[in-house]
């Protein structure tokens, strides 16, 4: 059973990262993260605070889109093309099939989030230029854009001369290249003077990693919703469902929570709607304490995990009676 589960997960992972939309969403997300550096300058308050808020919000939103498109690609298209029948006709249960698809989707989303988070760290390190006279952060520009150009050139060269798949190769190269770029950036200040690793180089504090971890938990929750919807719906409908859940999750406190004590319908919807406000902790990062309690982090992660389990169980129930032949 474990070998079948891992086989389905590996196949879903490879199928996901080979989808052109996977690389497109990654590229658009990186572009938006870079543009946030300029957009955050148009504030009368703390520019770097807005940059952090925009960055984490971009990671969550892009994760939602990538989860919806990827889930539809690895499940609903297989059902529509009848290829899922060849797997289910073998001694593979439908529960194992859904679980394997989610594990593969989880791995693909983790890789995408890791790459985008590396870009996010670079933008946070660069920060907002308060005046036109402020110097640009040279290590971020050199190592960041240099790494991107290297990945694109090598992937294009290997695709053209050796007929290697461009998307999967670019993703495979981006993970180590961007990791090395971030590590090198953490060794220099903005004028390329060598500093202690991470210290004195304006790199984000450790609590930013905790905030990003919670955002990733929110992405995995939306991925489970997308996979459950894909058992019955196509790509467009799945994206619509995810968008509705995303919007309700961010506004549930204001739209449903305030009426939960007076309305049975509002109370029910408030309980079954995932509260995505829990994964947004940027306000705590700007408080005087600058600390998010570990207890809150693990309880929120557990909350997201329970919603993931619930969504997958709903997906399994919907898939049990789905005609795949």
N, C-alpha and C positions, 0 to 999 in steps of 0.2 A: 504493500500500500504506500509506504513512504517513497519508494522509488518511482511509483506512478505519480504521486503528488509532486515530487521534485521535477519529474519530467515535464509535467504540465506547466509548472511554474517557470521552468527554464524556457520552454517554448513560448510562453506568454511574454516573458521578459525580452527575448530576442525579437519577437514580432512587434513589441511596443517600440523599442528603440530604433527599429528599422522603418517605422512609419515616418514619412516626410514631415507630417504635422508635428511630430515630436521635436525635430530639430528646429522647425519654424517657431514653435512656442518658446523654445529655449533662446533662440536668437532675439525674438521680440521682447522677452523678459529681460535679457541682458541689456538691450537697447533702452528699455524703460528705466532700469536701474541707473544707467549712466545719465539719462536725461533728468532723473530726479535731482542730481547734483545741481543742475541749473535751475530747476523749478523751485527747489527749496529756498533759493535766495530771495524769492518774492514774499517775504514775510517781515512783519515788524517786531517779531518776537525772536525766539531761538531758532535759527535756521537749521542747526544740526539736529535739533529735536524733530523738526518736520522731516528732515532727511531720513532719520531712523524710522519714523512713522510710515513714510511713503515706501521705504524699502521693504519693511515687513509686510505691509499691505500688498505690495506688488508680488511678493513671494506667495502669499496666500491666494491671491486672485489667479495668478498664473498656474498654481497647483490645481485649482479647481478646473480651469479650462483643460489642462493637460490630462487630469483624471477622467474628465468626461469624454474627451476625444479618444483616449487610450482604451478606456473600458469598452466603448462602442467598437473599437477596432479589434480587440481580442475576444469579444464575446458575441455581440449582436451580429457582426458580419459573418462570424463562423456559423451562427445559427441560420442566417439567411442563405449562405452558400452551401449549407448542408455538410460542411466539413466537421462540425461538432458531432454529427451522428457517427462518424468513423471512430471517434474516441469513446463515446458513450456506449456504442455497441460492444466494445470490449469490456472485460470485467472491471470497469471503472465507474464508481457510483457518481451520481450527479452532485452530491455534496463534496466529494473529493475533487470533482471537476471545477466547481465554483471556488473552493478553497485554493486550489492550485493556480487558478487564474488570478485570484486576489494577491497571492504571494508574488507572482511574477509582476503584476502591476505595481505592488509595493516596492519591489526592488528597482523597477524602472523609474518610479517617482522619486525614490531615494537618490538615485544617480543624478536625475535632473535637478533635484533640490540642492544637492551637494555642489554642483557646478554653478547654479545660480547664487548660492550662498557665498561661494568664493568671489563672485563678481560683487555681491553685496558688501563683503568685507573690504574690497578694494575701494568702493565708493564711500564707505564710512571712513576709511583711512584718509581718503583725499579730502573729505569734508567740503563744506560750502565756502567758496571764496567770498569773503566779506566785502572786499573792494577789488577793483580792477588791478590794483598795484600788488595784491597778494600773489606770491609765487605759486605756480602749479606744482603739484606733487609729482616730481619726475620719476621716482621708482614705480608709482602706480601706472603712469603712462607708458613707461618703457617696458616693464615686465607684463603689465596687463594686456596692452594692445600688441606687444611683441608675441605673447603667448597665443593670442587669438589668431594673428597672422600665420604663425607657425602651424597651428592646428589646421587651418583652412588650406594652406599650401600643401602640406603633407597629405591630407585627405584627398585633395584634388589630384595630386600627382599619382598617388596609388590607385585612385579610381580610374584615371585616364590610361595609365600604362600597364597596370596589373589587374584591372577590372574588379577591384575590391569595392565593396559596398560603402558608399560615401558616408551615409548617416551614422551607421554603427561604428565606423572607423573614427569619424570625427568625435563621437562621444567617448570612445575608448581613449583617444589621445587627450581630450579636454580634461579628464579627471586628473591624471598625473601632472599635466602641464600647468593647469591652474593652481594645483596644490603647491607646486614648486614656486610659482609666481607669488602666491600669498606668503610663503615662507621667506622668500627673498625680500619682499617688500617689508616684512616685519623686522628685517635686520638693518634697515636704513631709515634715516629721517627724510624729510621732503627735499632736501638738497643733496642727497646721496652721501651723507656722512654716516659712517658706521656707528650703530648704536647697539645697546643690549637688546637681545631678541625680545620683541614685543614691547618691552618697557621703553618709554621715552620716544616711541615712534608713532604716537597718536592712533594706534590700533584699537579697535573696540574692546571694551571691558568684557570679562567673562560672563556677566549676566546677559549680554546680548546673545550669547550662544544658547542660554536657557530660553530666552524669548523666541529664538529661531526654532528651537526644539518643540516648543508649544505650537508654533505655526505649522510645523511639519505634522504634528499630531492632528491638527485641523485638516490638513491636506489628506491624510490617510482616512479620516472620517468621511470627507467628501468623496474619496475614491470608492469607499464601500457603498455609499449611496448611488454613485454612478454605475457600479457593477450590478447592483440590485436592479436598477432601472433598465440596464442593458439586457436583462433576461427577457424583457417583454417589449422594449422600445428600441427605436433606431437611434442614430447619432444625434440628430437634431432634437428629438424629444428628450433624450438623455441629458443633453446640454441644458435644455429648458428646465428639467427637473432639478438639476444641480444648481442652476442659477436661482431658482425659487427657494431651495433649501438654504443656499448661501445668503440670500437677502433676508429670509426669515431668521436665520441663525444670528445675523448681526443686529437685527432690530427686535428680537423676541422680547427683550426686557421692556422696551418702550411700547410695543404694539400689543403684546399678549400678557406680559407679566403684571402690568398695572391693573388688568381686568380679571386676573386669575381668581381672585377671591369673590368676585360678584357674578362671574359667568362660568358655567360648566364647560361650554365649548372652548372658551379662551383658556381655561385651566388645562383641559385635555391637550389642546394644541401646544400649549407652553411646555407641557411635560414631554411630549413626543418630538418636539423640535429641538435639534441640537443647538445649544447656546454657544455660538462661536465667539462671543465676547470674552469668554474665559481664556481663549488662546491669545488674546491681545493684551499684553502686559507692558506696553511702552510707557504708560503713565507712571507705573511703579518704578521704571528705570530712571525717570527724571525726578523722582522724589528725593528728599534730602538723604534718605537712607541708602538709595541706589542699590536696593537688594530685593530680589524676589525670593520669598521663602521656599526652601526645597519641598516642604510639605505641600505647598500650593501647586508646585510643578508636578509632583507625582500624583496628586489627587486629580488634577486636570487631565494628565495623561491617562489615568485610570478611567475617568469619565469618558474621554474620547474612545478608549478601548472598548468600553461597554457599548457605546453607540455603534462602533464598527461591528462588534459581534451581533448586535440586534439587526443592523442593516444586512449583514451577510445571511443571517437566518431568514430574513424576509426574502432575500434573493434566492435562497435555496428553495423556499416554499413556492415562490413564483416559478422557478425553473422545473420543479417536479412535474408539473402538468403542462409544460411547454412542449409543443410538437417540434422535434428537430429533424425528423425524417422526411 
